[in-house]
């Protein structure tokens, strides 16, 4: 009997490439707040939690109230971009999500993004029915490379870490997967491959048995 297995997906940069929407949203909101940022500043913090990002950008002015207000405004603008301009899955994503679902794998989103963002992306991709759990910024206290987000996702799916595969596009995510005792697939579209158990430039390039092979004894 095949044991229960799970795939835990990061979202931004893995399921979709929404970096431009994030950049546009942060740029416009921070300018409106009188704290303009550069694209290099954005890139240096991309993928982190909003509270961590804003503490770096606002420094001593980063009160909890200001962090919440600015962060909420940025995320609302981000979701507006997705709704108005649409978004497409990265190559191979839709095929793998559907294939894994049909093969009985449990799947979850494990992301530093707010829950409303995750739900907006899943709605846009028409794949919400394939996921048994969402773990978002509201569900964890520590960001990657801490393994909390993946351990919470595995617990929600009721699958042991040793039977989970993480799909990530960032080094901190790969480190978090390793700390959680999980196998990983690292997707790097530009630059050198990630130190994952399986590295690729696109999910569309993976062999049909790629996920199965990672969990072989």
N, C-alpha and C positions, 0 to 999 in steps of 0.2 A: 504494500500500500504506500503510495507516494505521500511523504510528509507535507504538512502545510508549509508553504514558502511565501515570501513577500518581497516586493520591490518598493523601496522608499525613494520617492522622486524629489529632488530639489526642483524649484520652479524656474526662476529667472536664470536664463543662460543654459537651461537644460531642457525644459519643455518648450519654452518660448524665448525669443530674444527681444526683451522689452527695455533694453538699456536706454534707447533713445527717449522713450516715454518717461523713464525715471529722470533722465538728465533734464529734459525740458521742464518737467514738473518741479524738480529741485531748483533749477535755475530761476524760474519765474517766481516761485514762492519766496526764495531767499532774497531776490532783488526787491520784491514787494516789502519784505521785512527790513530792508536797509542793510543786508549782509550779503552782498553779491559774492558768488563763488565762481571759481574757474572749473573748466572741464577736468583738469588734472586733480583738483580737490575732489570732484565727484568720483573719478575713477579710483582714487585711493581709498574710498570708503564704500564703494559699491558692494552690496551683498551683506553689509552689516545692518544691525538693528537701528531703527530711527533714533532711539535715545542715545546710542553710542555715537552715531554720526553727528547729531546736533550738539552733543557735549564738546566734540572736537571743533565744530565750526563756530559755536557761540561762546565757548569758553566760560568765563565767569557769569555771563548773562543767562546761562542755560538752566533756568529754574524749571521744576517739574511742570508747572503750568504752561510755560512758554514752549517747552518741548512737546507737550501734548497738542497744543493749539497749532503749532507750525507743522508738526508731523501729520496731524489729521488733515490739514489743508493740502499738504503735498499729496497725500494718498487719494484724496477726493479728486484732485486734478489729474492724477495718474489714471484713475478709473474712467474719468471722462475721456481721456485720450483713447483708451482701449475701446470704449463704447462707440465713439465717434469715428475712429479711424480703422478699427478692427485689428486683429493680430492673427498670425499664422503659426502653427506648430513648426518647430525645427525639423529638418529632414529625418525621417524614420520614426519620429515620436508617435504619431497616430497609429502607425502599423504595429509598433511594439506594444503600446498600451492596450490595443484591442486584442492582439495575439496573446499576451500574458493573461488578460482577463478571461479569454476563452479557454486557456489551458489551466485555469484554476488558481493562478497566483493571486494572492491578496496584494492590493496596492494602496499606498498612501502618499499624500503630499507632505513633505517635511521641509518647511520653508521659514525663513526669517520675516517673510512678508505678513502684513495684517490679513486676517481671515477674509475680509471683504474683497481684498485683492485676489486671493486664491480663488474664491468663488466666482469672481468676475472672469478670470482666465479660463477656468473649467467650463463656464457657461459659453464663452466665446469659442472654445475648442470642441464643444459638444461631447465631452468625455467624462462628465461628472459621474455617470453610472458605473464607471470602471474603478472608482476609488472607494475604498471602505472606510477611510479616515482622512482627516485633515489635521495637521499639527502646524500651527501658525505662531506668530509672535506673541499672541495672547496666552498661549499654552505653556510657554517655557520662560525661565528666568535667566538663562545663560545662552549666549549665541555660540555658533561654531567658532573654533574647533572643539568646544565642549560637546560631548556626545548626547546631551540631554534631548535634543529635538528628535534624534533617531530612536533613542530608547523609548521615549513617549509614544512615538508612532508604532513601534513594534508592539508595545503593550496594548495599544488601542486595537491593533489587528489580532492580538493574541497569538503572536508568532515569536519564537525565541530569536534573539539576535543572531545566533549561528545559522539560522535559516533565512536571513535577510540579505538583500543586495541593495546597496545605495547607488543611485545614479546622480552624479555631481559634475559641476564644471569648475569648481574652485578648490584650491589646495586646502583651505580650512575645512571644507566639506569632506574631503578625502581623509584628512586627519581625524575628523569627528567620527567617521565611519569606522576607521581602524580602532579608535578608542572605545567604540561601542561593541567591538568584536564582530563586525560585519564585513562582508566582501564589498568591493566597490567597482564601479565602472566610471572612469573619468573621461568626460567629453571635452576636448580642447579644440575649438575651431581655428584658433590662431595661437601660435607659439608652441613651445615644447610640450610633449605629453605629460599628463599628471602622473604621479607615482601611485596609481591605483592598481588593483589586481588585474584589471583589463583597461587599457587606454585606447582611445579611438578619437578620430577627428569628426566622426558623425555616427549617430546610431544607425543610419542607413547602411553603414559599412559592416555592421556586425553579422557574424554567421548566424544561421537560424537556431543553433543550439548554444549560443553564447551564454545566455542566462543559466541554462541547465548545467553547463560545464563548470560554472563557478562554484556550484554547490556540491559537486561530486566529492565523495570521501577521499 
